[in-house]
Amino acid sequence: MRSRARAGGRAKAAKGARPARPPRFVPLRRSDRRWASWNQTSSLYHNASIALAAKQHPGMPPAQLLDAAITDYNRAAQAFLVATLDAVRDACPSCKAGMYSYPVRYYWDGYCSPSGPGLRNITDSVRDVFAASGAIFPSVYQFYEGAERTRNKQYVDCNVQEAVRASRWFSPPKPVLSYGWPRYHSAENNLLDASDTDLEFAEPGCIAGVSGAVIWGSEGNNATSLKAYAQWLRANEQVFTHAPSQPARSGAAPHRHWERPAQLPASYSEPSLEAVAEIAAASANGAAFPPQFEWCSL
């Protein structure tokens, strides 16, 4: 696995870092992650699909026409995603590619709410996409700065558990890597507070069936942002260098983030791209992992 920090170009490798290797996990992102299911996509796709179905089935009654449009849309969209995943696998046989935020992420009325059965049916409907995936990447971005920890924890747990459920359709189960970002997914994009950092990056490792985590993001070539990010990493160092404080669910042994604490570089507080690259290498170098928990820094 290759550690990297991005800011207008590839960062310089940290001193003493392991030689670069092809990425083992490849999350693929779309601007609309819900594109593969009719029930989760926009009216733009609906209208285009109905118009196409009308051309293909002239004179068909409206109710039947809608059913035909839904069937054709779901089949075509999922075939496109499966073909994309197959192409990535052909290009990089050692990579485990999957779609970002599949299963679809829900904060309100999610998998642990009364809406759960219907949402799980949506997950079930894209089984072919999971079958073509080498790994599953549930999103656990945090949205609400200052929200109750209990609510944010439920959001993380329920979304990740749905991904684990899908992974267990297969033998062996697909790897599940939670996909996080150090900033709130909000208008301000502030860095996560300590509680939400723990929930986004440590909590998934407490859930049985989770193989690792992805840390996504770029601070750009901005000295102020890089300095704030370095301070955030230092303040939350234990989240990334110590085992989760709670045991794994279902009686499984707790995952450990590291075999030993990462050795953070002396240049840690420097507001430079190279310093942040060193931090990323120290906190995501494959040499520091135990085999049961993987960290990807993207």
PLY file of the C-alpha trace (Angstrom):
ply
format ascii 1.0
element vertex 298
property float x
property float y
property float z
element edge 297
property int vertex1
property int vertex2
end_header
0.00 0.00 0.00
1.33 3.42 -0.85
0.99 6.37 1.49
0.68 9.76 -0.10
-0.44 13.32 0.57
-1.71 15.27 -2.41
-1.32 18.99 -3.02
-1.03 19.81 -6.68
1.30 16.89 -7.25
2.71 13.79 -5.66
4.35 14.35 -2.31
7.97 13.51 -1.64
8.38 10.12 0.03
9.37 10.24 3.67
12.88 9.25 4.60
13.07 5.59 5.48
9.66 4.84 3.97
9.16 1.53 2.23
9.49 1.48 -1.57
6.28 2.43 -3.36
3.95 -0.44 -4.22
0.85 -0.53 -6.40
-2.23 0.38 -4.32
-3.98 -2.66 -2.91
-7.37 -0.98 -2.55
-8.97 1.29 -5.16
-12.22 3.07 -4.16
-13.92 4.47 -7.27
-15.91 7.67 -6.82
-18.80 9.05 -8.87
-20.32 12.50 -8.58
-23.61 10.71 -7.83
-22.89 7.58 -5.80
-26.59 6.59 -5.94
-26.56 6.29 -9.70
-26.88 2.48 -9.83
-30.40 2.26 -8.43
-33.55 3.88 -9.86
-34.96 4.60 -6.41
-31.83 6.51 -5.44
-31.15 8.58 -8.55
-32.50 11.88 -9.86
-35.45 12.84 -12.03
-32.99 13.68 -14.81
-32.19 9.99 -15.22
-35.83 9.01 -14.67
-37.12 11.26 -17.44
-34.43 10.21 -19.92
-35.09 6.55 -19.20
-38.86 6.91 -19.63
-38.35 8.77 -22.93
-36.06 6.00 -24.18
-38.53 3.32 -23.12
-41.32 5.16 -24.96
-39.27 5.02 -28.16
-38.53 1.34 -27.68
-42.11 0.42 -26.76
-44.51 2.66 -28.72
-48.11 2.41 -27.56
-47.25 0.78 -24.21
-49.58 1.92 -21.35
-47.94 4.44 -18.95
-47.78 2.06 -15.95
-46.08 -0.64 -17.99
-43.83 1.93 -19.61
-42.60 3.06 -16.20
-41.88 -0.54 -15.18
-39.93 -1.06 -18.40
-37.93 2.13 -17.84
-37.05 1.11 -14.27
-36.00 -2.40 -15.31
-33.90 -1.17 -18.24
-32.30 1.61 -16.20
-31.26 -0.62 -13.30
-29.89 -3.26 -15.64
-27.87 -0.77 -17.71
-26.53 1.26 -14.78
-25.36 -1.76 -12.86
-23.85 -3.31 -16.00
-21.84 -0.11 -16.48
-20.49 -0.20 -12.92
-19.68 -3.91 -13.15
-17.84 -3.34 -16.45
-15.90 -0.48 -14.84
-14.86 -2.67 -11.92
-13.91 -5.48 -14.28
-11.75 -3.08 -16.32
-9.92 -1.88 -13.19
-9.31 -5.47 -12.13
-7.95 -6.34 -15.60
-5.64 -3.33 -15.52
-4.43 -4.03 -11.98
-5.00 -7.68 -11.01
-3.54 -7.14 -7.53
-5.92 -4.24 -6.75
-9.17 -4.64 -4.86
-11.49 -2.09 -6.42
-14.95 -1.10 -5.22
-17.43 1.75 -5.42
-17.21 4.54 -2.87
-20.20 4.71 -0.49
-21.77 1.41 -1.51
-23.99 0.57 0.33
-25.49 4.05 0.08
-24.81 6.14 3.19
-27.73 7.38 5.31
-27.61 9.65 8.35
-31.34 10.26 8.90
-33.83 7.38 8.71
-31.03 4.93 8.07
-30.44 1.21 8.33
-31.20 1.04 12.06
-34.46 2.99 11.74
-37.93 1.79 10.68
-36.77 2.59 7.13
-34.07 -0.08 7.44
-35.83 -2.99 5.68
-36.50 -0.90 2.58
-32.94 0.43 2.53
-31.54 -3.07 2.85
-33.66 -4.05 -0.15
-31.85 -1.31 -2.11
-28.51 -2.79 -1.04
-29.73 -6.22 -2.12
-30.75 -4.84 -5.53
-27.14 -3.95 -6.43
-25.67 -7.29 -5.44
-23.99 -7.63 -8.84
-21.94 -4.51 -8.10
-20.72 -6.01 -4.83
-19.97 -9.31 -6.56
-17.70 -7.50 -9.03
-15.98 -5.54 -6.23
-12.75 -6.60 -4.62
-13.60 -4.60 -1.48
-16.48 -2.58 -0.02
-16.04 1.06 1.01
-18.84 2.42 3.23
-18.64 6.17 3.76
-18.60 7.47 7.33
-18.10 11.19 6.69
-19.39 13.32 9.54
-21.84 16.14 8.76
-22.86 17.85 11.98
-20.22 19.56 14.09
-21.29 19.52 17.74
-23.95 16.83 17.26
-24.56 14.31 20.03
-21.95 11.57 20.07
-24.65 8.90 20.48
-26.33 9.98 17.25
-23.10 10.15 15.27
-22.00 6.78 16.64
-25.25 5.16 15.56
-24.78 6.61 12.08
-21.28 5.12 11.77
-22.20 1.75 13.24
-25.33 1.23 11.16
-23.73 2.17 7.84
-20.64 0.05 8.42
-22.69 -2.91 9.65
-24.73 -2.78 6.44
-21.50 -3.01 4.44
-20.40 -5.99 6.54
-23.76 -7.65 5.86
-23.20 -7.28 2.12
-19.62 -8.54 2.40
-20.85 -11.78 3.98
-22.85 -12.75 0.91
-19.55 -14.00 -0.48
-17.04 -16.66 0.52
-14.63 -15.49 1.67
-16.29 -12.23 2.73
-15.22 -9.13 0.82
-12.85 -6.79 2.73
-14.69 -3.82 4.24
-12.76 -0.56 4.58
-14.57 2.42 6.07
-13.99 5.60 4.09
-13.39 8.77 6.06
-12.30 12.39 5.66
-10.64 14.49 8.40
-13.09 17.35 7.78
-16.82 17.77 8.28
-18.86 17.32 5.13
-20.46 20.75 5.54
-20.24 24.27 4.16
-17.41 25.19 6.54
-15.40 21.95 6.12
-13.84 22.36 9.57
-11.49 19.68 10.83
-13.21 17.03 12.94
-13.32 17.50 16.69
-11.83 14.81 18.94
-15.08 12.90 19.42
-15.93 12.72 15.73
-12.32 11.87 14.81
-12.59 8.88 17.12
-15.96 7.88 15.66
-14.86 8.25 12.04
-11.47 6.55 12.24
-11.46 4.33 15.35
-15.09 3.22 15.77
-15.24 1.20 12.51
-12.26 -0.84 13.71
-14.37 -2.04 16.64
-16.93 -3.64 14.34
-16.45 -7.32 13.53
-15.93 -7.86 9.81
-14.13 -4.57 9.13
-10.71 -5.00 7.51
-9.41 -1.44 7.60
-9.97 2.20 6.77
-9.36 4.78 4.08
-8.27 8.31 4.99
-9.22 10.52 2.03
-8.48 14.15 1.36
-6.15 16.85 0.15
-5.26 20.07 1.91
-3.91 21.63 -1.26
-0.64 23.53 -1.34
-1.86 25.86 1.40
0.46 26.51 4.32
-2.36 27.46 6.70
-4.39 24.34 5.92
-1.33 22.10 6.12
-0.38 23.53 9.51
-3.94 23.02 10.82
-3.96 19.46 9.49
-0.61 18.70 11.17
-1.96 20.07 14.46
-5.10 17.93 14.06
-2.99 14.81 13.52
-0.88 15.56 16.58
-3.95 16.24 18.74
-5.57 12.97 17.62
-2.43 10.85 17.48
-3.83 8.13 19.74
-6.74 7.48 17.38
-4.25 6.37 14.75
-1.59 4.73 16.92
-3.54 2.81 19.58
-6.07 0.03 19.54
-9.76 0.96 19.83
-10.93 1.17 23.43
-13.95 -1.08 22.93
-14.01 -4.75 21.95
-15.21 -5.77 18.52
-18.87 -6.61 18.09
-20.12 -10.19 18.19
-17.41 -11.31 20.58
-14.58 -11.03 18.06
-11.13 -9.96 19.16
-10.59 -6.22 18.85
-8.76 -4.98 15.78
-5.50 -3.17 16.37
-4.65 -0.18 14.24
-0.92 -0.77 14.56
1.50 -3.43 15.68
3.41 -0.63 17.41
2.82 3.12 17.68
3.83 5.03 14.57
7.02 7.06 14.94
5.98 10.59 13.96
8.74 12.70 12.37
10.47 15.58 14.09
9.23 17.91 11.34
5.65 17.17 12.32
4.63 20.75 13.05
6.19 22.27 9.94
3.54 23.75 7.60
4.97 22.17 4.46
3.83 19.55 2.00
6.90 17.43 2.74
6.11 17.42 6.46
2.55 16.28 5.87
3.85 13.59 3.49
6.12 12.34 6.27
3.18 12.28 8.67
1.10 10.29 6.18
3.95 7.84 5.67
4.48 7.44 9.41
0.79 6.89 10.03
-0.01 4.72 7.01
3.19 2.84 6.14
2.41 -0.79 5.49
5.32 -1.87 7.68
3.43 -0.65 10.75
0.28 -2.66 10.14
-0.70 -5.94 11.69
-2.22 -8.15 9.00
-5.79 -7.78 10.29
-6.17 -4.03 9.88
-5.19 -1.95 6.85
-4.88 1.81 6.56
-5.01 3.56 3.19
-4.00 7.20 2.93
-5.47 8.63 -0.29
0 1
1 2
2 3
3 4
4 5
5 6
6 7
7 8
8 9
9 10
10 11
11 12
12 13
13 14
14 15
15 16
16 17
17 18
18 19
19 20
20 21
21 22
22 23
23 24
24 25
25 26
26 27
27 28
28 29
29 30
30 31
31 32
32 33
33 34
34 35
35 36
36 37
37 38
38 39
39 40
40 41
41 42
42 43
43 44
44 45
45 46
46 47
47 48
48 49
49 50
50 51
51 52
52 53
53 54
54 55
55 56
56 57
57 58
58 59
59 60
60 61
61 62
62 63
63 64
64 65
65 66
66 67
67 68
68 69
69 70
70 71
71 72
72 73
73 74
74 75
75 76
76 77
77 78
78 79
79 80
80 81
81 82
82 83
83 84
84 85
85 86
86 87
87 88
88 89
89 90
90 91
91 92
92 93
93 94
94 95
95 96
96 97
97 98
98 99
99 100
100 101
101 102
102 103
103 104
104 105
105 106
106 107
107 108
108 109
109 110
110 111
111 112
112 113
113 114
114 115
115 116
116 117
117 118
118 119
119 120
120 121
121 122
122 123
123 124
124 125
125 126
126 127
127 128
128 129
129 130
130 131
131 132
132 133
133 134
134 135
135 136
136 137
137 138
138 139
139 140
140 141
141 142
142 143
143 144
144 145
145 146
146 147
147 148
148 149
149 150
150 151
151 152
152 153
153 154
154 155
155 156
156 157
157 158
158 159
159 160
160 161
161 162
162 163
163 164
164 165
165 166
166 167
167 168
168 169
169 170
170 171
171 172
172 173
173 174
174 175
175 176
176 177
177 178
178 179
179 180
180 181
181 182
182 183
183 184
184 185
185 186
186 187
187 188
188 189
189 190
190 191
191 192
192 193
193 194
194 195
195 196
196 197
197 198
198 199
199 200
200 201
201 202
202 203
203 204
204 205
205 206
206 207
207 208
208 209
209 210
210 211
211 212
212 213
213 214
214 215
215 216
216 217
217 218
218 219
219 220
220 221
221 222
222 223
223 224
224 225
225 226
226 227
227 228
228 229
229 230
230 231
231 232
232 233
233 234
234 235
235 236
236 237
237 238
238 239
239 240
240 241
241 242
242 243
243 244
244 245
245 246
246 247
247 248
248 249
249 250
250 251
251 252
252 253
253 254
254 255
255 256
256 257
257 258
258 259
259 260
260 261
261 262
262 263
263 264
264 265
265 266
266 267
267 268
268 269
269 270
270 271
271 272
272 273
273 274
274 275
275 276
276 277
277 278
278 279
279 280
280 281
281 282
282 283
283 284
284 285
285 286
286 287
287 288
288 289
289 290
290 291
291 292
292 293
293 294
294 295
295 296
296 297
